[in-house]
Amino acid sequence: MRRSATSLAVLVCLGLVVAAASLAGPPIPGNYQSSDIGGPISTGRYTEGWLPGGGALLAGTVQNCGSWNGTALGTEWQYTCGTMLTNGTLVYDAVDANGNGNRTTACVFVGGKLWLSGTGPWGNGDPSYPGHFTSYVEWETVQYVNWVPLFAVTNVQSVARFDNYPATCMTFSIANGVRVGTTELGGIKPPNYPDLLDPSCNPTRTLGAWWTMQSLTISITPSCGTPAKATTWGVLKNLYR
């Protein structure tokens, strides 16, 4: 019995050593911007899925985001399954009595899984860097014409931690998300956009919207600090001027 216990202890220790050896190191710190603003990473595409009677600004909406290199989705970075647990908060309203103008709503998404490819510019030997978001806020500005939500743009600020390197943080910001289409206006999601997800991360939704992500920045720091400063309302209000 003593020999078996000793052997088991040795095997456990060896397993821990092998597991530790498989991690080469945390992603390389730095600020990585998308190619449209001169950086080394791809822009992205994302979707918002909701149930009948729901909507982009209402509880139950689920996001599904990924890089887009012109031919493939999500090969460089991904963010999936963030869910709105409560309705968005209206923070700016410039819609007149005729239904013309724009409104900005702050939407808080909870949960969500992060994934960075180990082949990205932050690569440090690991095949990938999974993680989870600790905060994710999207400011969505919708332009109405006769009460019809014809156009929409977003700005995003978020913070995440890497599962294998919890002391390392990442901020993920989008300065310019543009809605391409929505089932709300009779559109059909093209096949080269992420699936419409439910809160269980399954592609069961048929209603939603699809977007492009531009002017994005992924910032990786070796120790977690204060989240990036949120975009000012003045900037958001000027998007349609």
For each residue, the residues with C-beta under 8 A, 3 or more apart:
1: 4 5
2: 5 6
3: 6 7
4: 1 7 8
5: 1 2 8 9
6: 2 3 9 10
7: 3 4 10 11
8: 4 5 11 12
9: 5 6 12 13
10: 6 7 13 14
11: 7 8 14 15
12: 8 9 15 16
13: 9 10 16 17
14: 10 11 17 18
15: 11 12 18 19
16: 12 13 19 20
17: 13 14 20 21
18: 14 15 21 22
19: 15 16 22 23
20: 16 17 23
21: 17 18
22: 18 19
23: 19 20 126 164 165
24: 124 125 126
25: 124 125 126
26: 124 129 162 164 165 167 168 222
27: 116 120 122 123 124 126 129 162 165 168 170 220
28: 121 122 123 124 220
29: 168 220 221 222
30: 121 122 219 220
31: 217 218 219
32: 39 40 41 120 121 122 217 218 219 220
33: 37 38 39 40 41 215 216 217 218
34: 37 39 41 42 43 44 213 214 215 216 217
35: 38 39 40 41 42 43
36: 43 214 215
37: 33 34 215
38: 33 35
39: 32 33 34 35 217
40: 32 33 35 121
41: 32 33 34 35 67 76 77 120 121 216 218
42: 34 35 67 68 69 76 77
43: 34 35 36 67 68 212 213 214 216
44: 34 65 66 67 68 77 212 213 216
45: 65 66 68 73 192 193 194 210 211 212 213
46: 63 64 65 66 79 177 193 194 210 211 213
47: 63 64 65 189 193 194 195 196 197 208 209 210 211
48: 56 61 62 63 196 208 209 210 211
49: 61 62 64 195 196 197 198 205 207 208
50: 54 55 56 58 60 61 62 205 207 208
51: 54 60 205 207
52: 207
53:
54: 50 51 58 59 60 61 207
55: 50 58 61 184
56: 48 50 61 107 140 152 182 208 209
57: 61 87 88 105 107 140 142
58: 50 54 55 61 84 87 88
59: 54 84 85 86 87
60: 50 51 54 83 84 199
61: 48 49 50 54 55 56 57 58 83 84 107 208
62: 48 49 50 81 82 83 84 196 197 198 199 201 205
63: 46 47 48 79 80 81 82 83 109 112 197
64: 46 47 49 79 80 81 194 195 196 197
65: 44 45 46 47 78 79 80 194 213
66: 44 45 46 73 74 77 78 79 80 194
67: 41 42 43 44 73 74 75 76 77 78
68: 42 43 44 45 72 73 192 212
69: 42 72 75 76
70:
71:
72: 68 69 75
73: 45 66 67 68 192 193 194
74: 66 67 77 78 115 194
75: 67 69 72 117
76: 41 42 67 69 116 117 119 120
77: 41 42 44 66 67 74 115 116 117 120 218
78: 65 66 67 74 113 114 115
79: 46 63 64 65 66 82 112 113 114 115 133 172
80: 63 64 65 66 112 113 115 194 197 201
81: 62 63 64 111 112 113 197 199 201
82: 62 63 79 109 110 111 112 133 136
83: 60 61 62 63 109 110 111 112 199
84: 58 59 60 61 62 87 88 107 108 109 110
85: 59 108 110
86: 59 108
87: 57 58 59 84
88: 57 58 84 105 106 107 108 140
89: 105 106 107
90: 93 103 104 105
91: 104 105 106 139 233
92: 102 103 104 141 233 236 237
93: 90 101 103
94: 101 102 103 237
95: 99 100 101 102 103 144
96: 99 100 101
97:
98: 146
99: 95 96 144 145 146 147 148
100: 95 96 144 145 146
101: 93 94 95 96 143 144
102: 92 94 95 141 142 143 144 237 239 240
103: 90 92 93 94 95 141 142 144
104: 90 91 92 139 140 141 233 236 237
105: 57 88 89 90 91 139 140 141 142
106: 88 89 91 137 138 139
107: 56 57 61 84 88 89 137 138 139 140
108: 84 85 86 88 136 137
109: 63 82 83 84 112 133 136 137 138
110: 82 83 84 85 136
111: 81 82 83 132 133
112: 63 79 80 81 82 83 109 132 133 136
113: 78 79 80 81 130 131 132 133 201
114: 78 79 129 130 131 132 133 160 162 170 172
115: 74 77 78 79 80 128 129 130 131
116: 27 76 77 120 122 128 129 131 170 218
117: 75 76 77 120 123 128
118: 123 124 125 126 127 128 129
119: 76 123
120: 27 32 41 76 77 116 117 123
121: 28 30 32 40 41
122: 27 28 30 32 116 129 218 220
123: 27 28 117 118 119 120 126
124: 24 25 26 27 28 118
125: 24 25 118
126: 23 24 25 27 118 123 129 164
127: 118
128: 115 116 117 118
129: 26 27 114 115 116 118 122 126 162 164 165
130: 113 114 115 162 163 164
131: 113 114 115 116 160 161 162 163 170
132: 111 112 113 114 160 161 163
133: 79 82 109 111 112 113 114 136 158 159 160 172
134: 159 160 161
135: 158 159 227
136: 82 108 109 110 112 133 156 158 159 172
137: 106 107 108 109 156 157 158 230
138: 106 107 109 154 155 156 177
139: 91 104 105 106 107 154 155 156 231 236
140: 56 57 88 104 105 107 152 153 154
141: 92 102 103 104 105 152 153 154 236 237 239 240
142: 57 102 103 105 149 151 152
143: 101 102 149 150 151 152 240
144: 95 99 100 101 102 103 147 148 149 150
145: 99 100 148 150
146: 98 99 100
147: 99 144
148: 99 144 145 185
149: 142 143 144 152 182 184 185
150: 143 144 145 185
151: 142 143 179 240
152: 56 140 141 142 143 149 178 179 209
153: 140 141 176 177 178 179 239
154: 138 139 140 141 174 177 179 211
155: 138 139 173 174 175 176 177 231 235 236
156: 136 137 138 139 172 173 174 177
157: 137 171 173 227 228 230 231
158: 133 135 136 137 171 172 173
159: 133 134 135 136 169 170 171 172 224 227 228
160: 114 131 132 133 134 169 170 171 172
161: 131 132 134 166 168 169 170 224
162: 26 27 114 129 130 131 165 166 168 169 170
163: 130 131 132 166
164: 23 26 126 129 130
165: 23 26 27 129 162 168
166: 161 162 163
167: 26 222 223 224
168: 26 27 29 161 162 165 220 221 222 223 224
169: 159 160 161 162 220 221 223 224 225
170: 27 114 116 131 159 160 161 162 218 219 220 221
171: 157 158 159 160 217 218 219 221 227 228
172: 79 114 133 136 156 158 159 160 216 217 218 219
173: 155 156 157 158 216 217 219 228
174: 154 155 156 177 213 214 215 216
175: 155 214 215 216 217 231
176: 153 155 213 214 215
177: 46 138 153 154 155 156 174 211 212 213 214
178: 152 153 211 212 214
179: 151 152 153 154 182 209 210 211
180: 193 210 211 212
181: 185 187 188 189 190 209 210
182: 56 149 179 185 187 208 209 210
183: 186 187 188 189 206 207 208 209
184: 55 149 187 207 209
185: 148 149 150 181 182
186: 183
187: 181 182 183 184
188: 181 183
189: 47 181 183 193 196 208 210
190: 181 193 210
191:
192: 45 68 73
193: 45 46 47 73 180 189 190 210
194: 45 46 47 64 65 66 73 74 80 197 210
195: 47 49 64 203
196: 47 48 49 62 64 189 203 204 205 206 207 208
197: 47 49 62 63 64 80 81 194 201 202 203 204 205
198: 49 62 201 202 203 204 205
199: 60 62 81 83
200:
201: 62 80 81 113 197 198
202: 197 198
203: 195 196 197 198
204: 196 197 198
205: 49 50 51 62 196 197 198 208
206: 183 196
207: 49 50 51 52 54 183 184 196
208: 47 48 49 50 56 61 182 183 189 196 205
209: 47 48 56 152 179 181 182 183 184
210: 45 46 47 48 179 180 181 182 189 190 193 194
211: 45 46 47 48 154 177 178 179 180
212: 43 44 45 68 177 178 180
213: 34 43 44 45 46 65 174 176 177 216
214: 34 36 43 174 175 176 177 178
215: 33 34 36 37 174 175 176
216: 33 34 41 43 44 172 173 174 175 213
217: 31 32 33 34 39 171 172 173 175
218: 31 32 33 41 77 116 122 170 171 172
219: 30 31 32 170 171 172 173 228
220: 27 28 29 30 32 122 168 169 170
221: 29 168 169 170 171 224 225
222: 26 29 167 168
223: 167 168 169
224: 159 161 167 168 169 221
225: 169 221
226:
227: 135 157 159 171
228: 157 159 171 173 219
229:
230: 137 157
231: 139 155 157 175 235 236
232: 235 236
233: 91 92 104 236 237
234: 237 238
235: 155 231 232 238 239
236: 92 104 139 141 155 231 232 233 239
237: 92 94 102 104 141 233 234 240 241
238: 234 235 241
239: 102 141 153 235 236
240: 102 141 143 151 237
241: 237 238
